[in-house]
Amino acid sequence: MEPESELGPDSVPRRPLHARTRRFRDKVFIAVDNESAELSDTAAVIWTSVDGSRTIRDIAAVVQADYDVAEELALADVLEFVSEMAGSGFMEY
């Protein structure tokens, strides 16, 4: 699916309705259609923060608070993750 607009700090990412999330032995796995992925700890925080109402900037604030990193780094990480997930069909914005 092609993104509707350019991804930026005020974009609101959302997971597809048919996306599935599973936790198994302290790991987080996601699946959409026939594709699946294992998420790192940081990626899992981002994924679970995506609720269709929070902006990229809002989600970056969660990452910043959880990992005590600079705002710019958190924002860059969230933008990169959402871009990769959208490109793979795991997320929309």
BALOBA-1460 file (C-alpha; in Angstrom, 3 decimals):
// residues 93
<rec num="1" residu="m" x="0.000" y="0.000" z="0.000"/>
<rec num="2" residu="e" x="1.364" y="3.394" z="-0.939"/>
<rec num="3" residu="p" x="1.503" y="5.906" z="1.904"/>
<rec num="4" residu="e" x="-1.027" y="8.707" z="1.622"/>
<rec num="5" residu="s" x="1.495" y="11.429" z="2.450"/>
<rec num="6" residu="e" x="5.102" y="11.908" z="3.421"/>
<rec num="7" residu="l" x="6.043" y="10.447" z="6.788"/>
<rec num="8" residu="g" x="6.953" y="13.066" z="9.384"/>
<rec num="9" residu="p" x="6.779" y="13.833" z="13.111"/>
<rec num="10" residu="d" x="3.077" y="14.713" z="12.905"/>
<rec num="11" residu="s" x="2.087" y="11.584" z="10.969"/>
<rec num="12" residu="v" x="-0.229" y="9.161" z="12.771"/>
<rec num="13" residu="p" x="0.784" y="5.552" z="12.091"/>
<rec num="14" residu="r" x="-1.673" y="2.699" z="12.493"/>
<rec num="15" residu="r" x="-1.497" y="-1.053" z="12.396"/>
<rec num="16" residu="p" x="-3.673" y="-2.875" z="9.873"/>
<rec num="17" residu="l" x="-6.817" y="-4.304" z="11.480"/>
<rec num="18" residu="h" x="-5.688" y="-7.846" z="10.658"/>
<rec num="19" residu="a" x="-2.231" y="-7.410" z="12.248"/>
<rec num="20" residu="r" x="-1.473" y="-9.917" z="14.981"/>
<rec num="21" residu="t" x="0.875" y="-9.516" z="17.939"/>
<rec num="22" residu="r" x="2.138" y="-12.385" z="20.086"/>
<rec num="23" residu="r" x="4.465" y="-12.508" z="23.068"/>
<rec num="24" residu="f" x="6.412" y="-15.729" z="23.542"/>
<rec num="25" residu="r" x="9.285" y="-16.212" z="25.991"/>
<rec num="26" residu="d" x="9.973" y="-12.496" z="26.380"/>
<rec num="27" residu="k" x="9.952" y="-11.966" z="22.604"/>
<rec num="28" residu="v" x="7.396" y="-10.025" z="20.566"/>
<rec num="29" residu="f" x="6.309" y="-11.334" z="17.173"/>
<rec num="30" residu="i" x="4.042" y="-9.593" z="14.696"/>
<rec num="31" residu="a" x="2.244" y="-10.949" z="11.655"/>
<rec num="32" residu="v" x="0.283" y="-9.417" z="8.813"/>
<rec num="33" residu="d" x="-1.108" y="-11.720" z="6.166"/>
<rec num="34" residu="n" x="1.621" y="-14.320" z="5.528"/>
<rec num="35" residu="e" x="4.505" y="-12.126" z="6.698"/>
<rec num="36" residu="s" x="5.921" y="-12.184" z="10.217"/>
<rec num="37" residu="a" x="8.743" y="-10.539" z="12.149"/>
<rec num="38" residu="e" x="10.399" y="-10.658" z="15.551"/>
<rec num="39" residu="l" x="10.756" y="-7.242" z="17.163"/>
<rec num="40" residu="s" x="13.632" y="-5.890" z="19.221"/>
<rec num="41" residu="d" x="12.761" y="-4.415" z="22.610"/>
<rec num="42" residu="t" x="12.716" y="-0.868" z="21.252"/>
<rec num="43" residu="a" x="10.687" y="-1.886" z="18.208"/>
<rec num="44" residu="a" x="8.180" y="-3.619" z="20.501"/>
<rec num="45" residu="v" x="7.731" y="-0.390" z="22.494"/>
<rec num="46" residu="i" x="7.101" y="1.511" z="19.277"/>
<rec num="47" residu="w" x="4.744" y="-1.163" z="17.883"/>
<rec num="48" residu="t" x="2.641" y="-1.295" z="21.039"/>
<rec num="49" residu="s" x="2.519" y="2.525" z="21.169"/>
<rec num="50" residu="v" x="1.015" y="2.716" z="17.683"/>
<rec num="51" residu="d" x="-2.707" y="3.033" z="18.343"/>
<rec num="52" residu="g" x="-3.961" y="5.114" z="15.424"/>
<rec num="53" residu="s" x="-4.211" y="8.280" z="17.501"/>
<rec num="54" residu="r" x="-0.624" y="9.004" z="18.583"/>
<rec num="55" residu="t" x="1.693" y="10.916" z="16.298"/>
<rec num="56" residu="i" x="5.266" y="9.894" z="15.542"/>
<rec num="57" residu="r" x="6.316" y="12.679" z="17.934"/>
<rec num="58" residu="d" x="4.077" y="11.232" z="20.703"/>
<rec num="59" residu="i" x="5.526" y="7.752" z="20.212"/>
<rec num="60" residu="a" x="9.063" y="9.162" z="20.230"/>
<rec num="61" residu="a" x="8.300" y="10.712" z="23.638"/>
<rec num="62" residu="v" x="7.430" y="7.220" z="24.940"/>
<rec num="63" residu="v" x="10.724" y="5.834" z="23.592"/>
<rec num="64" residu="q" x="12.615" y="8.798" z="25.029"/>
<rec num="65" residu="a" x="11.110" y="8.232" z="28.485"/>
<rec num="66" residu="d" x="11.568" y="4.432" z="28.437"/>
<rec num="67" residu="y" x="15.180" y="4.491" z="27.246"/>
<rec num="68" residu="d" x="16.407" y="7.888" z="28.502"/>
<rec num="69" residu="v" x="17.690" y="8.946" z="25.075"/>
<rec num="70" residu="a" x="17.785" y="12.317" z="23.358"/>
<rec num="71" residu="e" x="14.579" y="13.507" z="21.722"/>
<rec num="72" residu="e" x="16.218" y="13.667" z="18.280"/>
<rec num="73" residu="l" x="17.461" y="10.073" z="18.524"/>
<rec num="74" residu="a" x="14.068" y="8.765" z="19.666"/>
<rec num="75" residu="l" x="12.320" y="10.636" z="16.852"/>
<rec num="76" residu="a" x="14.778" y="9.316" z="14.247"/>
<rec num="77" residu="d" x="14.356" y="5.732" z="15.518"/>
<rec num="78" residu="v" x="10.558" y="5.918" z="15.411"/>
<rec num="79" residu="l" x="10.552" y="7.459" z="11.929"/>
<rec num="80" residu="e" x="12.898" y="4.757" z="10.654"/>
<rec num="81" residu="f" x="10.881" y="1.925" z="12.216"/>
<rec num="82" residu="v" x="7.525" y="3.195" z="10.941"/>
<rec num="83" residu="s" x="8.971" y="3.764" z="7.472"/>
<rec num="84" residu="e" x="10.366" y="0.219" z="7.341"/>
<rec num="85" residu="m" x="7.156" y="-1.309" z="8.668"/>
<rec num="86" residu="a" x="5.016" y="0.676" z="6.222"/>
<rec num="87" residu="g" x="7.281" y="-0.358" z="3.357"/>
<rec num="88" residu="s" x="6.816" y="-3.999" z="4.333"/>
<rec num="89" residu="g" x="3.033" y="-3.750" z="4.757"/>
<rec num="90" residu="f" x="3.086" y="-4.071" z="8.556"/>
<rec num="91" residu="m" x="1.937" y="-0.507" z="9.178"/>
<rec num="92" residu="e" x="0.103" y="2.370" z="7.496"/>
<rec num="93" residu="y" x="0.135" y="6.132" z="7.950"/>
